[in-house]
Amino acid sequence: MTYLGVGLEGLARRRRAVTRSLSAENVTGAKGAGGMATEGTGARAASLLGRGWKVSPSIEIAPGETATLADVEGPGTITHLWCTTSPHRAWRGTLLRMYWEGEESPAVEVPLGDFFCNGWNAFSQVSSVPVAANPNGGFNAYWPMPFRAAARVTLENLSAETVTLYYQIDYELTEADEAPGEDEASWFHAVWRRSRPVPEGEVHTLLPGVRGAGHYVGTYLAWGVNSPGWWGEGEVKFYLDGDEEFPTICGTGTEDYFGGAWNFDVPGQGYTAYSTPYLGLNQILRPDGLYASQQRFGMYRWHIPDPVRFAEDLRVTVQSLGIGPGHHNGLPHRYRPTSDDIASTALFYLDAPSAPGPRPAAPTLLALEVD
């Protein structure tokens, strides 16, 4: 059974599975239990219509509270997540966590906006295969997330204001003999890390060293530029299965890794956004001009046709490296280390429901906040 997505060729195949959905209208996902609420955030608006007419379309999460969005027994697979919030500032002030098989440590721990490639509390359209962000803050993820016995999804509000969350989590429940076998069990993981800023001459680590067998499937970077000049010369490096000083996979530059070229700079147009099925520079915030300081970018690459497979361990880094003013666009190159603000989300599948080894510290509001 394939767990990295079912193509159109698989739609006609019948399976012994049932579809369920969790939302504020059906918090248990039970069959025939949707739209039964008599109380909720829409009760006043639906007062003349009554039960079954959008009485509970959302939930409210108070500051410091954690809401459980899903707590289901398997085997099964989460197939789709949709959500939106009020206010949009909640995108960096809330933490999305996912736990598999009753583990205490989350396999996914990422700010809500970063998980959907919107890390700057400002909307950006994303039109990719596994992630879509649509006007105005409709977030969708289609990463297949299989589980054998249990899946739990939570959202913690670290901000100082109440967050209103609309959400829907679609999943399939399967027969035991259709659950992934020992040789193919892969659990979805996502790790968020931020260097604010990257110490000059050092690198930003996306993945500090996960142990086990699996495959790396995606990167999202929210990159804040702290120096004038071109900022994206840094190489993305994958250290596989015992690599130490030098990696097995080394790219040629940041914009090249994300499928672009030549500084993302179209002559006469400047930095140019794009969003494609597997890679994109989806967000450009340019308060000070083309090559001035304090610009911000969001970019993604999904390794779906080209997963990075590892058998023992994996570490991933990117250099904070640029070119100084007057040394770009055909003029003599002079690389220089920079100290940019880089926040990364690394996504991978692993042969364990929680990653072995030390975990990065849980993000705090200070680390999450957007200046």
KOLDREN-408836 format. One record per residue: x, y, z of N, C-alpha, C in turn. Coordinates in pm, whole numbers, plus 50000, padded with zeros to 5 digits. Layout:
<pts>
XYZXYZXYZ
...
</pts>
This chain:
<pts>
500844988050000500005000050000500885012550000
500555022249916501355034349906500845044850001
501765050650080501365060750178501885074650146
502525076250032502955089549992502015095449888
500755091749897499765097449808499275087349707
498015088249670497415079549571497175087849446
497775083749333497575090949210496195088449152
495885095249040494585093548978494335079048939
495415071948907495245058048867494715049348978
494825053849104494355045749216492945048949261
492325059249203491015063349251489925053049226
490065045149124489025035449090489105022749174
490165021149251490355008849328489565009449458
488744999249483487974998549606488864993549720
488654999249840489414995149956488464993350073
488884985050167488104983250288488494994150388
487965005850364488255017350450486995025750462
486875032950572485765042150590486335056150614
485625066050565486065079850578485365086450697
486145093450776485625100750891486205114950887
485605124050965486035137950965485795144151102
486805151451149486735158451277486635173451254
485775179951332485635194451323484895199051448
484685211951456483895217151568482445212851558
482015208151442480675202751423480595187951455
481735181351467481765167051502483115164251567
483225166751695484515166551764485025152351786
484205142151769484655128351785484865121351652
484345127051544484445120551415483495108851399
482565107151490481675095551488480755095851367
480385084051320479465082751208478095088651246
477545096851158476235102451179476135112551290
477275118451330477275127651444477635141951404
477645145051277477985158551234476795167951243
477065180451280476025190651282474985189051390
475325181851498474355179351605474445189251720
475395198651715475635207451828474425216351858
474225218851984473195228352029473805240952087
475125240652112475845252252161477135253652080
477595266152067478835268351995478975282751952
480065285651879480375299351841479365305151742
478585296651677477585301651583476165301051635
475995298151764474655296151819473775308451803
474325320251826473515332351815473115334851670
474065333051578473755335451437472735325451384
472705313351442471795302851396470545301751482
470315311751568469235310451666467875308651604
467615314551488466315313251422466235300751335
467365294251314467405282551226467415269551304
468095269451419468075257751504469195247951477
469085236551542470105226151535470325221551391
471595219351359471955214951224472285226151129
472225238651177472475250151090473665258251142
474835252251137476095259151167476105265151307
475715257051403475705261451542477115261851600
477995252751554479335251751613480395250851503
480635261851430481595261251320483055262451362
483295266551488484675269151530484795267151680
486045267951727486315267451870487145279551908
487135282952035487985293652086489025287852180
490275292352161491385287552242491945299352319
491805299252449492255310352533493775310652540
494365322052574495815322852589496325312352688
497355305352647497965295152732497285281552727
496165280452658495445267652653495835259552531
495625246352542495855236952432494555230052399
494155230452273492945223852228493295210752159
492565200152191492735187352121491795187252001
492375186351883491595186451760491265172451712
492105162751747491865148851706492425139651812
491685129151843492145118651934491415106051892
492005098851796491315087651733492135074851742
491455063751735492095050751735492155045251593
493225037951564493455032751431493265017751422
493735012051313494645018151215493915027551118
494685037351070494095046750977495145056150920
494665066050846495545075850783494835089250779
495465099650833494965113150813495285117050669
494275121550597494445124250454494405139150419
493815147450506493655161550473493415169650600
494095181050609493845190650715493465203950652
492395210050703492045223750664491815231750791
492245244350789491955252950903492105267450862
491535276150945491765290550935491555296351073
492115307951098492065313851232491665328451227
491255333251338491105347551364491715350151501
492705359151510493285367351404494375359651328
494845365651217495945359551142497235359551222
497345368051322498565368251405498765354751476
497695346851482497795333751546498675324151468
498985327451345499775318151263501145315451322
501735325251386503035323151450502905321951602
501735324351654501545323851799500905311151849
500715301451760500145288551800501045277351753
501055266351828501895254851796501025242751762
501225237551642500535225451597501395213351634
500775203751703501495191551741500705179251699
501435168851661500825156051627501595144851696
500835135551752501405124251826500875111351764
501765101751746501365088851689501525077851794
500625068451794500685055951870500835058152021
500275069052073500325071352216501645076452269
502565080352181503855085552225503675098552301
504575101052399504525113452475505165124952399
506135122052315506815132452239506125134252103
505875146552062505205148651934506135145651817
505565140051712506295138251587506285151051505
505275159251526505145172151458505015182851565
505845193151556505775204651648506215216951570
505235224151514505505234751419504495246051439
504915258651434503935269551433502925267551321
501685270951347500625267851253500915273551115
501305286351107501545292450978502685286050902
503775282850972504935276850905504575263150847
503705255650914503315242550862502645243950725
501995255450703501305257750576502025268350492
503345269850514504195278750433503805293450443
503255297450558502945311450582503505315350719
504815318150722505495320150849505595334450897
505035344150824505255358050860503985365350903
502915358150938501645364250979501055373150871
501445370950746500905378250631500585367850524
499395368450467498955357950376499805357250250
500085344950208500775342250082500135330150016
499765331449889499175320249815500205309249794
499805296949821500625285249793499765275549712
500285271549595499545262449508500425250449475
500615241949577501475230249559500655217549577
501285205949553500575193249565500185190149709
501125190349806500725186549942500235197950029
500505210549991500105221950072499475232549982
498305237550024497665248749954497225258850059
497595271350036497135282450120496365291850030
495085293850060494195300949970493585313050040
493165323149961492625335350021491445332750114
491365338950232492435346950291492865339850418
493705329850403494145322150518493475308650529
493025303150418492505289450417493645279850396
494045272550500495235263950498494825249350475
495515242750383495245228850351496555221050345
496545208750399497695199750388497175185950351
497865179650256497485166450207498565155950232
499515158850323500515148750355499815136350412
500025124550356499445112450417500115109650551
499315107350655499835105250789499245092450846
499865080950816499335068150864499655065651012
498785058551077499005054451216498385040751236
498945033251329498465019651353497405019051461
497695025451574496805024051690496145037151731
496855048451719496305060851772496955072951705
496145083551693496625096451643495995107451726
496825117151764496335128551842496915141351782
496055151351762496465164251706496005175251801
496925184251837496585195151928497065208451871
496505219451926496975232851893497075240752022
498285245652053498515253552174498575268252138
497875276452216497875290852196498885297252290
500015301552235501055308052313500915323252314
499955328352241499815342852229499055348552349
498875361752348498215368652459496745371252432
496215366152322494825368452288494135355452249
492825355152265492045343252230492075341152079
492245328552039492275324751899490995317251864
490345321651759489215314251705489705305351591
489445292451602489945282751506488785275451439
488775275851307487905267451226488785256351169
488335244051175489205233151130488395221151083
489055213051002488515200150961489675190650935
489605178950996490635168650979489955156350922
490295153050798489705141450731490665129650742
490095117850767490945106050782490185093550741
490945082950717490395069950684490715060150795
489785051650826490025040350915490035027750830
491045019350851491235007550767491154994850850
491034983750780491084970750846492514967950890
492674959650992494004956751046494934951050939
494404942850849495274936750748495624946350636
495054958550637495444968650540496374978950601
496654977850730497594986950795499004984150744
499874994250746501244992050696501974981350774
502714973050703503474962350766504774967350827
505484958350896506724962250964507754967950868
507774962850745508814966950651508464979850578
507254985150597506884997150526506275007950616
506285005650745505685015350837506495028350836
505855039250806506505052350806505575062450869
506095069550968505305079651037505775093450995
504835102450981505105116050937505675124251052
506725132051022507375140551121507615154451062
507605164551148507955178151107508645185151223
509795191151196510615197851298510805212451258
510515221551352510705235951329511875240751414
512735248551351513875254451421514095268651369
514615277151459514875290951417516235295451469
517005301951381518235308851418517965323751403
518015330951516517575344851515518585353851585
519695357151516520055353351380521025341551380
521435337551261522515327751248523825334551288
524565329051384525855335151418526755335951295
527425347351276528225349251156529265338251141
529305332451022530255321750992529755307951026
528545306951084527975293851117526835290651022
526215279151044525135274850956523845273751037
522725273850966521435270851028521155256051009
520805249351117520515235051112519015232851103
518585226750995517165223550977516805211051055
517695201151050517475188451118518755184751189
518755184151322520005182951396520615169051396
519915159351346520465145851342519455135651390
518585131451300517565121651335518115107651306
517845098351397518335084751381517215075551338
517535066151250516555056651200516585056451049
515635049250990515515048250845514285055950801
514405062950691513265070450642513585077950516
512785088150488512985096350370512515110550399
513355120050359513095134350377512235139150262
511115146250294510165149450188509885164350172
510425173050258510095186950234510795196950323
510945209250269511565220350340510745232950318
510475240150427509955253750416510875262850495
511275274050435512105283850502511405297250506
511345303350624510955317350640512245324950668
512685332550571514035338350573513945353550584
514515359050690514575373450709515985378450685
516125388250596517455393250556517865404750648
519055403850704519555413950798520685422450741
521075419850616522185427250557521825431250414
522395442450366522175446150225522915436550133
522485436150007523105427249911522295414649890
522805405949805522135393249777522395383549890
521355376049932521395368350055521415353250036
521155348149916520855333949901521905325349834
523185327049869524235318449812524475305749893
523865304550010524165293250098523755279850039
524595269950060524335256450011523495248750113
522515241250065521745231950147522455218450142
522745212750259523555200550266522825189650344
522855177550289522275165750352523385156150392
523515153950522524515144650576523805131350603
524155121150526523445108450529524285097450592
523675089450676524215076450717525685076950757
525985085250854527345085750906528225096650849
527735104650755528535116050706528915124950823
530145129750821530605138350929530935152350879
532175154750836532535168350796531885172450665
531785163250572531255166450440530025158150409
529035164150340527775157250314527805148850187
526845140250175526665132750051525985141349945
525025149649987524285158049894524545172649930
525025180349832525335194449854524855202349734
523985212049757523465220149649524425231249609
523975239549513524825250249460524415264049506
523365264949584522905277949634521465276849679
521055286149764519725285549821518645286549715
518765296349625517715297749523517695285949428
518865279549409518915267849322518185256049385
518355254249516517665243349586516155244649572
515655256949573514215259049562513755260549417
514615256549324514235255749184514345268649106
514885279249169515055291849100516485293449050
516835305549011518185308448963518425323448964
519695326948966520145340748951519365350349041
519395347049170518885356049275517365357849271
516625349349201515175351149183514865364649118
515855370649052515775384549007515555384948856
514305387948814513995389648673514315404048635
515195406348535515575420148499514355428948474
514375440448537513275449848524512085446748613
512135435348679511015431148764511425428848908
512695424948928513195422349063512795408649113
512845406849244512455394049303511065390149254
510915377749210509675373349146509165360749214
507965361449267507375350049337506865339649237
506815327149282506255316249202505805305349297
504805297749256504315286449333503955275349237
504685264149245504505252849153504165240349235
503855229249171503455217349247504455212749352
505755214549328506745208949420507725219149478
507735231449428508675241349482508205255349450
508665264849533508265278549507508905288649600
508945301049554509225312749637507885319749649
507115315549749505715319749753505505333349817
506495338349893506265350949963507475360049956
507225372749924508265383049921507695395249993
508295398850106507915410850179509085420550166
508875431250092509975440050055509725454250105
509935456750235509655470250286510665480750242
511885476350206512945486050183513575485450045
512975478149950513565477749818514225464449787
514805463249667515255450449615516405444349694
517445451849724518615445949789518895452249925
517935458749986518155464950116517855455150227
518215459150349518035450550465516565449250503
516295438850585514985436650646513905432050549
514285425850441513295419250358513045405150410
511895399650376511515386450425510975378050311
511245365150321510875356050213510325343050271
509475336650194509015323150227509185314450105
509745302550123510015293750009509905279150052
509505270649958509295256449990509865247749879
510235235649917510575225149821510085211849877
509305204949797508775191749836509505180849759
510155172149833510885160849772509925149049757
508915150749674507945140049652508385130949538
508725136349419509285127549316510725123449347
511385130849437512815128549463513105128349613
512475119249690512745118949835514205115849863
514715121749972516085119150016516025107550116
516495095950076516355083950158517605081750243
517395077450367518505074650457518185061850534
519235054550569519075041550634519425041850782
520255051350824520725051650963520485065151032
520795076050963520635089151025520655099850917
520195111850956520145123050862520325136150938
521135144950882521315158550932521255167950812
520565179650829520375188950717520725202950765
521515210250686521905223950719521805232950596
521785246050622521895255850515522805267050563
523645272050473524545282950507523825296350496
524145305650586523725319550573524855326650501
524705327950370525805332650284525235341750177
525905352950154525445362350054526585368049972
526235378349895527205385849815526995400549848
528075407649879527955421549919527515430549806
527015442349838526615451949735527745454849638
527415455949510528425458449409529105445849360
528685434249409529325421749368528275411749321
527365416049238526335407149188525965411349045
525145403248982524645406148847525775408948747
526705399348740527765400248641529045406448689
529015413448802530235419248857531005408648935
532265411148966533065401149037532385396549165
532355383549186531685377749303532605378149425
532015381249538532725380449664531735375549769
531805362749798530905357249899531235363150037
530185364150120530415368550257529385361850348
529825356950463528875351350560527925362350609
526685358650632525705368050683525135362750815
524345371050879523695367151004522195369550990
521585361550905520175363150876519305355550975
518025358850973517025352451059516385341350976
516645328751012516155317450934515315308451024
514075306450984513205296651050512875285850949
513045273350989512875262250895511875252050948
511175245950855510345234350884510835222950796
511295212150861511805200450791510795189150806
510405183150695509375172750696509965159650645
509655148650715510215135850676509345124550729
509525112750670508895100550719509975091950784
509625085450895510595077850974509985064551014
510855054851042510395041551081510065040751230
509795052051293509425052451435508415063751455
507455061951546506435072351567506935084751637
508075083951705508755095851758510225094351729
510885105551702512265105151658513195101651773
514035091351758514985088051865516015099151882
516575099952002517615109752030517065122452089
517935131852123517495144352187516625152652094
515555158552149514665166852072515025181452093
514825189851989515025204152011514005209352111
514395219652185513475225352283512225230552214
511085229252283509835234152226509935249252203
509435254052089509505268352063508735276352169
509265287952201508615297152294508035308752214
507185316552281506595327952212507665337752166
508725339452245509805348352205510455343652077
510615330452063511225325251941510275326151823
508975325451850507995325151743507665338851687
507715349151771507105361851733507765368151611
506945375351538507395382551418507535397251453
508715402951426508925417151455508075425751364
</pts>
